Each structure stands twice: as structure tokens, then as C-alpha cells.
Amino acid sequence: MCDRGNLAEFGEGAKDWRSRINRRQFGAVSAAGAAVTLAACAGVDPGAGQGDGALKEDSVTITTADGTMDAFFVRPAKGKHRAVICWPDIASLRDAFMMMARRTAAEGYAVLVVNPYYRDLPAPQFADFPDFISSGGFQKVGPWRAKLTAEAIMRDAKSIVSWLDRQSEVDTKRGIGTEGYCMGGPFTVWSAAAVPARVAGAASFHGGGLAVDSPMSPHALLGTARASFLIGVARNDDAKDPETKVTFKAAAVAAGRAAEVEVYQADHGWTVIDSPVYDKPEAERAYARKLALYGKM
């Protein structure tokens, strides 16, 4: 999981990265330089959906059992489409995840990127990952993260799915996908367990806490879910804890759930386009496997 240990491992690479790309380049999407920089990483046209009618996007709010969640919703401008719930990493909903969502939406999905910290503050809490690092992000999010228990995320997932199913652009005859990054990795499994009749595909990328000693551990809830799973493990996470992937896979087999579990040759955070360790070749491979998962829903 994204923690101080992972951040320390960025080391000189992170410093070099921050000297090459300044924070202004990762600013608001309204700044053309930021959009182009992020789009180059994400592999999308930064103008797609902005004037040609290809995509439609909105900032939305969702009533949950715990309050009002803010989120970013992007989808093709016409037709009904399979929905995807995106749980972002520790730095939460920001421009990088909006750009990543646009790319998936352009594949024909209705993508909702949620603010996991809505109980405390609306998004964005941080402009980008450099902002998270420089502004003491770990200290700030500590109290917010403490509220994100399995039970809380499962309550949220039920509200999110209910909201999605009321949207005219969502095809309720098809399953819902969910993807999570870093902190959001286990949230995908909890979502699948919370709404098994609707969540059909769940992808975790460099997610932490997937197999811990708790009855609410994601691996312990696989029997409640009906989804297929894609678990992308970072090589440095695996080096620290090689048993998690084995435990999760064994639990999936025991539960009769399809699960692709693989260690990628990249470090924690490799799939997120404003991460200092973003690895485009391995991120592209993970993206392709995600689309293959969603294509079966």
C-alpha cells in the first residue's frame, strides 16, 4: 500500500522526476500545458470529448449513508454503457485520475471516479502527487483514511451502484466494473462483496491489505462476491510480502472466483500517470488486462 516506506523508496528518482516536471504542469485541467502533459502519459487526446461530443462529463454528488460524496462522471455522449467505479490512490480524486477515466470512457464505459475522503473534504484535496508529497500528505490524510473501513466502503459501494443504476447512460443489463489503485485496491474487493449481483469485474493495481488477518480482509470476502478479479502486484511490494499474492490466489480458488494475479515488473504506483514511478510499458499492459476483464462483464 502507498505509505511512507514506498515514498522513501522513490529516493533520488523522485527528486529527479520533480526537477524534470514542475507542479504547474500537473495543475488544473483547464491549463493546456497540464492537460497535454497528462494526456501524453495516459495515451489520450486531451481535446477528446471537449468539443466533438464524443464524451460527456460532470462533477456529481451521491447521497450515501454517511453523507454526500462528490465524484467525477465521464461517459460516451450517446447510448448506454457498462459502468466502472474508480477508487483512486492515497492522493484522491484529481486531474490525473480524471484523465485516466476519460481514456477508459473513450473505450465505451461510463466511469465514475469517487472521492474516498468525502466525509472530511471535497476533492481535490491535492492538485497532484507532487503536491501530496510536498504538503505533508500522509499526515493530512491519516485521520481521513482511518474512517475508510471495510464496512464504510461497502456502504459507499451500495450507494454508488444504486446511483449508477439510475443514470440513463448506464446499461443495467451488464455488470459493473471497479478498479482501485494503492489504497483503493482493497476497496474493489469490498465493492464486489457489497453488491455481488452487480459488480462483475474488480481490478486492483498495487493495492495493499488484500490478505490480512481479519474477517473483513478482502481475501476472506471472496466467497461473497461473484466478480472476476485482476490483481496487479508491484514488484517492490511483492519483495516485501511475497505471501499475499499466494494467499489471495488460494482464497479465490477456494471461493470459485476467477482471479488473475500477477507481479508486474514495476514499482508501487506504476499505473498512475502523475506518480514518480509511473512506468508506461507496464501501465499499458495493466490497462490492456483491465479492458480484457471488463470486456467479459
C-alpha positions as CSV (number, residue, x, y, z in Angstrom):
1,M,0.0,0.0,0.0
2,C,1.1,3.6,-0.6
3,D,2.9,4.5,2.6
4,R,5.9,6.4,3.9
5,G,8.0,3.3,3.1
6,N,7.0,3.3,-0.5
7,L,7.6,7.1,-0.7
8,A,11.1,6.7,0.8
9,E,11.9,4.1,-1.9
10,F,11.3,6.7,-4.6
11,G,14.5,8.2,-3.4
12,E,16.6,10.1,-5.9
13,G,14.3,9.0,-8.7
14,A,11.5,11.1,-7.2
15,K,13.8,14.1,-6.8
16,D,14.9,13.8,-10.4
17,W,11.3,13.4,-11.6
18,R,10.2,16.5,-9.7
19,S,13.1,18.5,-11.2
20,R,12.0,17.4,-14.7
21,I,8.3,18.1,-14.3
22,N,7.2,21.1,-12.3
23,R,4.0,21.2,-10.3
24,R,2.4,23.8,-12.6
25,Q,2.5,21.1,-15.4
26,F,0.3,19.0,-13.2
27,G,-2.2,21.7,-12.4
28,A,-5.8,22.2,-13.3
29,V,-7.1,20.5,-16.4
30,S,-8.1,24.0,-17.7
31,A,-4.4,24.7,-18.1
32,A,-3.4,23.4,-21.6
33,G,0.1,22.5,-20.5
34,A,-1.2,20.2,-17.8
35,A,-3.7,18.5,-20.0
36,V,-1.1,17.8,-22.7
37,T,1.4,16.5,-20.1
38,L,-1.1,14.2,-18.5
39,A,-2.5,13.1,-21.8
40,A,0.9,12.2,-23.1
41,C,1.3,9.8,-20.2
42,A,-2.3,8.5,-20.4
43,G,-2.2,8.0,-24.2
44,V,-5.3,10.1,-24.9
45,D,-6.2,13.1,-26.9
46,P,-6.6,15.9,-24.3
47,G,-9.3,17.5,-26.5
48,A,-11.4,14.4,-26.8
49,G,-14.9,15.0,-25.6
50,Q,-14.4,18.7,-25.0
51,G,-16.0,19.9,-28.2
52,D,-16.7,17.0,-30.5
53,G,-19.5,15.4,-28.5
54,A,-17.6,12.1,-28.1
55,L,-17.6,12.2,-24.3
56,K,-19.8,13.8,-21.7
57,E,-18.5,14.6,-18.2
58,D,-19.8,16.2,-15.0
59,S,-19.0,16.7,-11.4
60,V,-21.7,14.9,-9.5
61,T,-22.8,14.2,-5.9
62,I,-24.1,10.9,-4.5
63,T,-26.1,10.6,-1.3
64,T,-24.6,7.9,0.9
65,A,-25.4,6.5,4.4
66,D,-22.6,8.7,5.7
67,G,-23.1,12.0,3.8
68,T,-22.7,13.4,0.4
69,M,-20.0,12.0,-1.9
70,D,-18.5,14.1,-4.7
71,A,-17.3,12.4,-7.8
72,F,-16.3,12.8,-11.5
73,F,-18.5,11.1,-14.0
74,V,-17.4,10.7,-17.7
75,R,-19.1,8.6,-20.3
76,P,-19.8,8.5,-24.1
77,A,-22.2,11.2,-25.1
78,K,-24.6,8.7,-26.7
79,G,-26.0,5.3,-25.7
80,K,-26.0,3.0,-22.7
81,H,-22.7,1.6,-21.4
82,R,-21.2,-0.6,-18.8
83,A,-20.3,1.3,-15.7
84,V,-16.9,1.4,-13.9
85,I,-16.2,2.7,-10.4
86,C,-12.7,4.0,-9.9
87,W,-11.2,4.2,-6.4
88,P,-8.2,6.5,-6.6
89,D,-4.9,6.2,-4.6
90,I,-4.0,7.9,-1.4
91,A,-3.9,11.4,-3.0
92,S,-7.5,11.0,-4.0
93,L,-9.6,12.3,-6.9
94,R,-7.5,14.8,-9.0
95,D,-6.6,15.7,-12.6
96,A,-4.6,12.5,-13.2
97,F,-7.5,10.2,-12.4
98,M,-9.9,12.3,-14.4
99,M,-7.6,11.9,-17.4
100,M,-7.3,8.2,-16.8
101,A,-11.1,8.0,-16.6
102,R,-11.5,9.8,-19.9
103,R,-9.4,7.2,-21.6
104,T,-11.4,4.3,-20.2
105,A,-14.7,6.2,-21.1
106,A,-13.5,6.5,-24.7
107,E,-13.4,2.7,-24.8
108,G,-17.2,2.8,-24.2
109,Y,-17.6,2.8,-20.5
110,A,-19.4,5.1,-18.1
111,V,-16.7,5.8,-15.5
112,L,-17.2,7.3,-12.0
113,V,-14.1,8.4,-10.1
114,V,-15.1,8.9,-6.5
115,N,-13.7,11.0,-3.7
116,P,-13.0,8.5,-0.9
117,Y,-12.4,11.3,1.6
118,Y,-15.7,12.9,1.1
119,R,-16.5,12.5,4.8
120,D,-13.9,15.2,5.5
121,L,-13.3,17.4,2.4
122,P,-14.5,17.6,-1.2
123,A,-12.0,16.9,-3.9
124,P,-9.4,17.8,-4.9
125,Q,-7.6,17.6,-1.6
126,F,-4.3,17.7,-3.5
127,A,-3.6,19.1,-7.0
128,D,-1.3,16.2,-7.9
129,F,1.1,13.7,-6.4
130,P,3.9,16.3,-6.1
131,D,1.5,18.4,-4.1
132,F,0.7,15.4,-1.9
133,I,4.4,14.9,-1.2
134,S,5.4,18.5,-0.6
135,S,2.4,19.4,1.6
136,G,2.7,16.6,4.2
137,G,0.0,14.4,2.6
138,F,0.5,11.4,4.8
139,Q,-0.1,13.5,7.9
140,K,-3.1,15.1,6.4
141,V,-4.9,12.0,5.2
142,G,-4.2,9.9,8.3
143,P,-7.5,10.8,10.1
144,W,-9.4,10.6,6.8
145,R,-8.1,7.2,6.0
146,A,-8.9,5.9,9.4
147,K,-12.6,6.2,8.5
148,L,-12.3,4.1,5.4
149,T,-13.0,0.7,7.0
150,A,-14.3,-2.3,5.1
151,E,-17.8,-1.6,6.4
152,A,-17.7,2.1,5.4
153,I,-16.5,1.3,1.8
154,M,-19.2,-1.4,1.5
155,R,-21.9,1.1,2.5
156,D,-20.5,3.5,0.0
157,A,-20.4,0.9,-2.8
158,K,-24.1,0.1,-2.3
159,S,-24.9,3.8,-2.7
160,I,-22.6,4.3,-5.7
161,V,-24.1,1.3,-7.5
162,S,-27.6,2.5,-6.8
163,W,-26.7,5.9,-8.2
164,L,-25.1,4.5,-11.3
165,D,-28.1,2.3,-12.0
166,R,-30.3,5.4,-12.0
167,Q,-28.3,7.1,-14.8
168,S,-29.7,6.9,-18.3
169,E,-26.2,6.3,-19.8
170,V,-25.6,3.1,-17.7
171,D,-26.6,-0.3,-19.1
172,T,-28.1,-2.0,-16.1
173,K,-28.2,-5.3,-18.1
174,R,-24.4,-5.5,-18.0
175,G,-22.2,-5.9,-15.0
176,I,-20.3,-3.1,-13.3
177,G,-16.5,-3.0,-13.1
178,T,-14.4,-1.5,-10.3
179,E,-10.8,-0.5,-10.2
180,G,-8.6,0.6,-7.4
181,Y,-5.1,2.0,-7.0
182,C,-2.9,1.7,-4.0
183,M,-5.2,2.5,-1.1
184,G,-8.1,1.8,-3.4
185,G,-7.1,-1.7,-4.2
186,P,-8.9,-3.5,-1.4
187,F,-11.9,-1.2,-2.0
188,T,-12.6,-3.0,-5.2
189,V,-13.0,-6.4,-3.5
190,W,-15.2,-4.8,-0.8
191,S,-17.3,-3.3,-3.5
192,A,-17.7,-6.7,-5.2
193,A,-18.7,-8.2,-1.9
194,A,-21.1,-5.4,-1.1
195,V,-23.1,-5.6,-4.3
196,P,-22.4,-9.1,-5.7
197,A,-25.3,-9.0,-8.1
198,R,-24.0,-6.0,-9.9
199,V,-20.2,-5.9,-9.6
200,A,-18.8,-8.3,-12.2
201,G,-15.2,-7.3,-12.6
202,A,-12.7,-5.9,-10.0
203,A,-9.1,-4.8,-10.7
204,S,-6.6,-3.9,-8.0
205,F,-3.3,-2.2,-9.0
206,H,-0.5,-2.1,-6.4
207,G,-3.2,-2.4,-3.8
208,G,-2.4,-3.1,-0.2
209,G,-4.1,-5.1,2.5
210,L,-5.6,-7.7,0.2
211,A,-4.8,-10.6,2.6
212,V,-4.6,-9.7,6.2
213,D,-5.5,-11.4,9.5
214,S,-9.1,-10.1,9.7
215,P,-12.5,-11.5,9.0
216,M,-13.0,-8.4,6.8
217,S,-9.9,-8.9,4.8
218,P,-10.6,-8.8,1.1
219,H,-9.4,-12.3,0.5
220,A,-11.8,-13.5,3.2
221,L,-14.8,-12.0,1.4
222,L,-14.2,-13.5,-2.0
223,G,-16.9,-16.1,-1.3
224,T,-19.5,-13.4,-1.0
225,A,-18.6,-11.9,-4.4
226,R,-19.5,-13.0,-7.9
227,A,-16.9,-10.9,-9.7
228,S,-13.8,-11.9,-11.6
229,F,-10.6,-10.3,-10.3
230,L,-7.4,-8.8,-11.7
231,I,-4.7,-8.3,-9.1
232,G,-1.7,-6.4,-10.3
233,V,1.1,-6.5,-7.7
234,A,4.1,-4.2,-7.7
235,R,7.5,-5.9,-7.6
236,N,8.7,-4.0,-4.6
237,D,5.5,-4.8,-2.7
238,D,5.9,-8.4,-3.6
239,A,9.6,-8.4,-2.4
240,K,8.4,-7.2,1.0
241,D,5.4,-9.6,1.2
242,P,5.6,-12.4,-1.3
243,E,2.9,-14.4,0.5
244,T,0.0,-12.0,-0.1
245,K,-0.4,-13.0,-3.8
246,V,-0.3,-16.7,-2.9
247,T,-2.9,-16.3,-0.1
248,F,-5.2,-14.2,-2.3
249,K,-5.0,-16.7,-5.2
250,A,-5.6,-19.6,-2.9
251,A,-8.7,-17.9,-1.5
252,A,-10.0,-17.2,-4.9
253,V,-9.6,-20.8,-6.0
254,A,-11.4,-21.9,-2.8
255,A,-14.2,-19.4,-3.4
256,G,-14.5,-20.5,-7.1
257,R,-13.7,-17.0,-8.3
258,A,-11.6,-16.3,-11.4
259,A,-8.5,-14.3,-10.4
260,E,-5.6,-13.2,-12.5
261,V,-2.8,-12.5,-10.0
262,E,0.5,-11.2,-11.4
263,V,3.6,-9.4,-10.2
264,Y,4.4,-6.6,-12.7
265,Q,8.0,-5.5,-13.3
266,A,7.4,-2.0,-11.9
267,D,7.3,-0.4,-8.5
268,H,4.4,0.6,-6.3
269,G,2.4,3.4,-8.1
270,W,3.4,2.4,-11.6
271,T,0.0,2.7,-13.2
272,V,-0.8,6.3,-12.0
273,I,0.2,8.9,-14.5
274,D,1.4,11.6,-12.0
275,S,3.3,9.1,-9.9
276,P,7.1,9.5,-9.7
277,V,7.4,5.8,-10.6
278,Y,4.9,5.7,-13.5
279,D,6.1,3.0,-15.9
280,K,4.3,3.4,-19.2
281,P,5.1,-0.1,-20.7
282,E,3.9,-1.9,-17.6
283,A,1.0,0.5,-17.2
284,E,-0.1,-0.1,-20.7
285,R,0.0,-3.9,-20.1
286,A,-2.1,-3.5,-16.9
287,Y,-4.6,-1.3,-18.9
288,A,-5.0,-3.9,-21.5
289,R,-5.6,-6.6,-18.9
290,K,-8.2,-4.3,-17.3
291,L,-10.1,-3.9,-20.5
292,A,-10.0,-7.7,-21.1
293,L,-11.6,-8.1,-17.6
294,Y,-14.3,-5.5,-18.3
295,G,-15.0,-7.0,-21.7
296,K,-16.3,-10.1,-20.1
297,M,-18.8,-8.3,-17.9
